Amino acid sequence: MTDIDRAAEAIRSGGLVVYPTETVYGLGADALDADAVERAFEAKGRDRSNPMSLGVPDVETAAKYVDPTERERAFMQEFLPGPATVVCERRESVPDVLTAGKDRVGVRVPDHELALELLDAVAPTPITATSANVSGRASVLRSDDLDEEIRGDAAVVLDGGETAGTESTVVDVSDGTIHRRGAMADEIEAWLDEH
């Protein structure tokens, strides 16, 4: 059984997995399983009022869980996969615990081979897309630097070497708001101005 198989099995059975992305290491759980999402919040010590995003292997899969507008879809086609998190209206299958009860959820399609292999292996189930660190501590760029709490809670750690380290840019395309400036923020801002 490969590491990807083990990781996919862990996610399907409600466990947590650490996986690399093109930005930082992420903490993955079944994003549709409220208990698994709760475990991810618990592992990070994250405030429940602070929503998590969901990760999917491609824009088509994202459309099963969010209802993107034409403009949001155009943005996704332009920037995903890539270091952008796109906030869209969620569908009913997305649990309240993931979004902190909000109507919208961030969508992430990472541009990283190992992350995409994992997302393909569990597809069409989305996984949580949140950094694999205890809240308030630095994001993790190498699996060796994982917080003990995260390492202890993760069923599988997928090691993809060192990551780039700049967080994804979180954008609400509907009103052109950038909630967090990260990788490619200038290009994203330019696209928002032009479209």
C-alpha positions as CSV (number, residue, x, y, z in Angstrom):
1,M,0.0,0.0,0.0
2,T,1.4,3.4,-1.0
3,D,1.6,6.4,1.3
4,I,-1.2,8.0,-0.8
5,D,-3.4,4.9,-0.3
6,R,-2.8,5.0,3.4
7,A,-3.6,8.7,3.5
8,A,-6.8,8.3,1.5
9,E,-7.9,5.4,3.7
10,A,-7.2,7.5,6.8
11,I,-9.3,10.4,5.5
12,R,-12.2,8.0,4.5
13,S,-12.2,6.6,8.1
14,G,-12.4,10.1,9.6
15,G,-8.7,10.6,10.4
16,L,-6.3,13.5,9.8
17,V,-3.5,13.6,7.2
18,V,-0.7,16.2,6.7
19,Y,0.0,16.9,3.0
20,P,2.3,19.3,1.1
21,T,1.0,22.0,-1.2
22,E,2.8,24.6,-3.3
23,T,2.4,27.1,-0.4
24,V,2.7,25.4,3.0
25,Y,1.9,22.0,4.5
26,G,-1.9,21.4,4.9
27,L,-4.0,19.4,7.3
28,G,-6.6,17.2,5.6
29,A,-9.7,15.7,6.9
30,D,-13.0,14.7,5.1
31,A,-14.5,18.1,4.7
32,L,-18.1,16.7,4.5
33,D,-17.7,14.8,7.8
34,A,-18.5,17.2,10.7
35,D,-16.7,15.0,13.2
36,A,-13.6,14.8,11.1
37,V,-13.6,18.6,10.6
38,E,-14.1,19.0,14.3
39,R,-10.9,16.9,14.8
40,A,-9.0,19.2,12.5
41,F,-10.1,22.2,14.5
42,E,-9.2,20.4,17.7
43,A,-5.7,19.5,16.5
44,K,-5.0,23.1,15.5
45,G,-6.6,24.6,18.6
46,R,-8.4,26.8,16.1
47,D,-11.3,29.1,17.0
48,R,-14.6,27.5,15.7
49,S,-15.6,31.0,14.4
50,N,-12.7,30.9,12.0
51,P,-13.9,28.8,8.9
52,M,-11.7,26.3,7.0
53,S,-11.5,26.0,3.3
54,L,-12.0,22.8,1.3
55,G,-9.6,21.2,-1.2
56,V,-10.6,19.5,-4.4
57,P,-8.6,18.1,-7.4
58,D,-10.2,20.4,-10.0
59,V,-12.7,23.1,-10.7
60,E,-15.3,20.5,-11.9
61,T,-15.2,18.7,-8.6
62,A,-15.5,22.1,-6.8
63,A,-18.8,22.7,-8.5
64,K,-20.3,19.7,-6.6
65,Y,-19.8,21.6,-3.3
66,V,-20.1,25.3,-4.3
67,D,-22.3,27.2,-6.7
68,P,-19.9,29.6,-8.5
69,T,-21.1,32.6,-10.4
70,E,-19.8,33.1,-14.0
71,R,-17.1,35.5,-12.7
72,E,-16.0,33.1,-10.0
73,R,-15.9,30.3,-12.5
74,A,-13.8,32.4,-14.9
75,F,-11.4,33.3,-12.0
76,M,-11.1,29.6,-11.1
77,Q,-10.3,28.6,-14.7
78,E,-7.6,31.3,-14.7
79,F,-5.9,30.7,-11.3
80,L,-6.7,27.1,-10.3
81,P,-4.8,24.9,-9.7
82,G,-2.7,27.5,-7.9
83,P,-2.1,29.4,-4.7
84,A,-5.5,31.0,-4.5
85,T,-8.4,30.2,-2.2
86,V,-11.7,31.3,-3.9
87,V,-14.7,32.1,-1.6
88,C,-17.9,30.9,-3.2
89,E,-21.5,30.1,-2.1
90,R,-21.6,26.6,-0.6
91,R,-24.0,23.8,-1.4
92,E,-26.0,22.1,1.3
93,S,-23.7,19.1,1.6
94,V,-21.0,21.3,3.2
95,P,-21.3,21.1,7.0
96,D,-21.8,24.3,9.1
97,V,-18.7,23.4,11.3
98,L,-16.4,23.9,8.2
99,T,-17.8,27.3,7.4
100,A,-18.5,28.5,10.9
101,G,-22.2,28.6,9.8
102,K,-21.5,31.0,7.0
103,D,-23.1,30.6,3.5
104,R,-19.7,30.8,1.7
105,V,-16.7,28.6,1.8
106,G,-13.1,28.9,0.4
107,V,-12.2,26.5,-2.4
108,R,-8.6,25.4,-3.0
109,V,-7.1,23.4,-5.8
110,P,-3.4,23.1,-4.9
111,D,-0.7,23.1,-7.6
112,H,1.3,20.3,-6.1
113,E,1.7,16.7,-7.4
114,L,1.4,14.9,-4.1
115,A,-1.6,17.0,-2.9
116,L,-3.4,16.4,-6.2
117,E,-2.7,12.7,-6.0
118,L,-4.3,12.6,-2.5
119,L,-7.3,14.7,-3.7
120,D,-7.7,12.4,-6.7
121,A,-7.5,9.3,-4.4
122,V,-10.4,10.5,-2.2
123,A,-12.4,12.3,-4.9
124,P,-15.1,13.4,-5.2
125,T,-14.9,13.9,-1.4
126,P,-13.2,17.3,-0.6
127,I,-10.7,17.6,2.2
128,T,-10.0,20.4,4.6
129,A,-7.5,22.9,3.2
130,T,-6.0,24.5,6.3
131,S,-2.4,24.9,7.3
132,A,-0.9,22.1,9.3
133,N,0.1,24.1,12.3
134,V,-1.3,24.9,15.8
135,S,-3.1,28.2,15.5
136,G,-0.9,31.2,16.2
137,R,2.3,29.3,15.3
138,A,4.2,29.6,12.1
139,S,3.1,27.7,9.0
140,V,5.1,24.6,8.3
141,L,7.4,24.4,5.2
142,R,9.0,21.0,6.0
143,S,7.4,17.9,7.5
144,D,10.3,17.8,10.0
145,D,9.1,21.1,11.5
146,L,5.5,19.9,12.3
147,D,4.2,20.8,15.7
148,E,4.2,17.8,18.0
149,E,0.4,18.1,18.5
150,I,-0.2,18.0,14.8
151,R,2.2,15.1,14.2
152,G,0.6,13.2,17.1
153,D,-3.0,13.7,15.7
154,A,-2.2,12.9,12.1
155,A,-2.7,9.3,10.9
156,V,-0.3,9.9,7.9
157,V,2.2,12.5,7.1
158,L,3.0,12.9,3.3
159,D,6.5,14.3,2.9
160,G,6.9,16.4,-0.2
161,G,10.1,18.1,0.8
162,E,10.3,21.8,1.4
163,T,7.3,24.0,0.3
164,A,7.5,27.6,-1.0
165,G,6.2,29.1,2.2
166,T,3.9,31.9,1.0
167,E,0.3,31.3,2.0
168,S,-2.4,31.2,-0.7
169,T,-4.3,34.5,-1.5
170,V,-7.8,34.3,-0.2
171,V,-10.2,36.2,-2.5
172,D,-13.9,36.8,-2.7
173,V,-14.3,37.4,-6.4
174,S,-18.0,38.3,-6.1
175,D,-17.1,41.7,-4.5
176,G,-13.4,41.8,-5.5
177,T,-12.2,41.6,-1.9
178,I,-8.8,40.1,-1.1
179,H,-9.2,38.7,2.5
180,R,-5.5,37.6,2.7
181,R,-2.7,38.7,0.5
182,G,-0.4,35.8,-0.3
183,A,1.1,34.2,-3.4
184,M,0.2,35.9,-6.7
185,A,-1.7,38.6,-4.9
186,D,-0.7,41.3,-7.5
187,E,-1.8,39.1,-10.5
188,I,-5.0,38.3,-8.7
189,E,-5.6,42.0,-8.0
190,A,-4.9,42.9,-11.6
191,W,-7.4,40.2,-12.8
192,L,-10.1,41.6,-10.4
193,D,-9.5,45.1,-11.8
194,E,-9.8,43.9,-15.4
195,H,-12.9,41.7,-15.1
